[in-house]
Amino acid sequence: MISVVLADDETMVRAGLKLLLRAESDIAMVAEAADGEQALTALADYRPDVLLLDLHMPRLDGPGVLRALRALPEAAGGTRVLVLTTFDGDEHLFPALHAGAAGYLLKSSPPDELLRGIRACAAGETVLSPRVAGRVVARMLQQDSALAGHTPASAEAALAGLTDQERAVLDLLTEGLPNAAIGERLGLSVSTVKTYASRVNAKLGVTSRLQAALLLQRLRSG
């Protein structure tokens, strides 16, 4: 059972999310908070698997909650933070990720995307809305020195060695989709997706799926 604390200052948003989460047999919403200080209290009391966090709240906003958790990690007991917000600008996205958010979804996301995101976040995956994933990859591409040894020609040759199914998995990884969502798109089990992702890493000569996605993004950007 995945335990969730919901922090959002809008009463109607919390009501809608509570209905959505209560319909899931593997997710339990253990507490709700209308501001950041209430969120920190709920985290200390319940130690949930996931904190679903709005960015703009009174008393203490989402970034303030993230900073507090980073300073006092024992208060969260391993809680992973999934930001759920209406804001998709870089001025909100990157500070939240740098402050320790494990995921960033928009409130316009379909319900099934949110539910997948909660499950993926609880499983230790990074969750990004498709609308922001490309920008995150592009930013990391500029900063990741692990790919310095790949010339465009060598990267192109490595990509040519992927099977159609491996390339399809890589394309969806680049969109920031978690394993479960990739499996649903391609009709594969989660374990099969993980196997394909490992093969992609080996063929491309990288050590993580993120670096594989960065390599593909580099070629696409020319």
N, C-alpha and C positions, 0 to 999 in steps of 0.2 A: 504494500500500500504506500503510495506517494503522498506525504503530508505537505500541505501548502498553506502558507500565510498570504493573504491578499491585502495589499496596501494601496489604497486609492482614495482620494478625497471626494470623489463623486458618488453619491449614494446610488444613483441609478446604474452606474457602471458596476459597482460592487454587487448589486442585486442581480444583474444579468449574468455576471461571472459566477456567482454562487449557484444559480440554477444550472448553468452549463457544467460546472465541476461536480455537482451533486449527482448528476446523471451517469457519472463514470464509476465503474466498480473498483477501479484501481487507484483512484485519486480521492483524497479526503481533505477538504478545506477545514483546517483546525482552528483558524482565527482570522479576523479581518481587522484592518486598521484604517483610520481616516486621516492620519498624518504620520510623519516620519517617526516621531517620538513613540507613538503607539506601536508602530512597526517594530522598533527596537525592543520594546517591552514584550511583544508577542514572540519575537525571536528568542529572547532569553527564557521565556516561559515554556515554549513548545518545541524549540529546536527543530523546525521543519526541514524537509528535504529541499524545498523550493520556496523562495520568496518571490511572489509576483508583484513587481514594484513599479508604481507610477513615478515619473520624474518630478512633476510639479505638484507639491503638497504643502500645506501650511505647517508652521512650527519647525519642521525639519524636512527638507526636500529630498528627492531620491538620491542625488549625488552626496548629500550629507549623510544619508543612511549608509551608502556604500563606503564612504570614508570612515564612518564609525565602525563598520564591520571589519575593515582592513586594520584598524587600530586595535580592535578588541575581538579577534577571531574566535575566542572561546565563547563569546556571547551567542554566536550563531551555531556553534556545534556542527560545522561542516555544511551549513546551508548554502545552496547555490542560488544566485540572484538572476532572475529573468525579468528584464525591463519590459514593461508593456506601456507604450506611450503613443501619443498622436504626433510626436515630433520626429522627423527623419533627417533633420539637418546635421551636418558634420559637427556643429558646435554642441550638439547634444549627444550624438552617437559616440564619438571617440572619447570624450571625457568619461562617459559611463563605462566603456570597455576598459579604459586605462585604470579606472577606479576599482575594477574587479568584477563587473557584471559578466555572467557566463553566457548571456544571450540578450538579444535586442529584437523585440517584435513590435509591430505597430498595431494599434487598436482596430485598424481597418482589416486586420488579418481574418480570414475565415475561421470559424470555430474549430474545424478539424486541424488547421495549422497551429492554432494555439495549443490544443491538446497534445499534438505531436511534440510541440516545443517543450511543454512541461515534462513529458516523459523523457525526451532526449536530454533535457537539462539535468533531470534527476539521475540519469545514467552516466553523467559526466561529459556529455557532448557540448560543443559550442553551437548555439542556435542563433541564426540571423535571419531577419526578414529578407526575402529575395530583393526587395527594393533597396536595401542597404548593403547586401553582401558584396556586390561588385566593388563598391567604394572601399570596403574594408580590405578586400583582396588587393586592390590597386595600391592602397596605402602601404600595406605590408610588403608588396612587391618592391617598392622603392627602398625599404629598410632592410630587407632580408639578404644578408651577405652569403648565406648558405648556397645561393643559386649562382654565385659569381662565376663558377667554373663552367656554366652552361652557355655556350654560344648559341645564337639562333639556329645555326645549321645542325649542331648536335642535338638540340632540343627537338627540332623538327624530325630528325631521324629517329629519336627515341619515341616520339609520339606515333610515328608511322608504324612502329612495331607493336602497338596496342591492337587487340582485337576490337571488333565493333562493340561488344558488350563492355569491355574495359573502358573504351572511349566514352560510351554513354554514361558510365558511372562517374568518370572524371568530369564530364560536362556538368553533371548535377552536383558534384562536390564543389565545383567552382561557383555554383549558385548559392552555396552555403546551406544546402539541405542536409538534414540529419540522415543517418542510415535508414531509419524506418520510412521516411518520406521517399528516399531514393528507391527502396524496395517496392513501395506502392506504385511509383511511377513506372518501374521496369518489370513488375511482376516477379520480384525476387524476394527471398527471405533475407532477414537482417544478417544472418551469418554468411550468406552468399555475397551480399554487398561488401561485408568486411573482407572476405576472401579476394574479391575483385580489387578492392582498394589496396590491399597488400601487394597484389601482383602489379598494379599500376606503379606503386612506389618503387618496387624492385626494378621494373623495366626502365623507369625514368631516372633511376639512380638518386632518389631522394629518400629522406628518412621519415616523412610524415605526409599525410594527405593534404595538409595545408600547403606544403612546399610544392606538391604536385599541382595543386590548383594555381599557385603563384606562377609556376612555369608555363602553364597553359595561358594564363592571363598575359604573361610577358609576350608570347607569340601573337596573341590576338591584338595587343596594343602596338605591335610593330617594333 
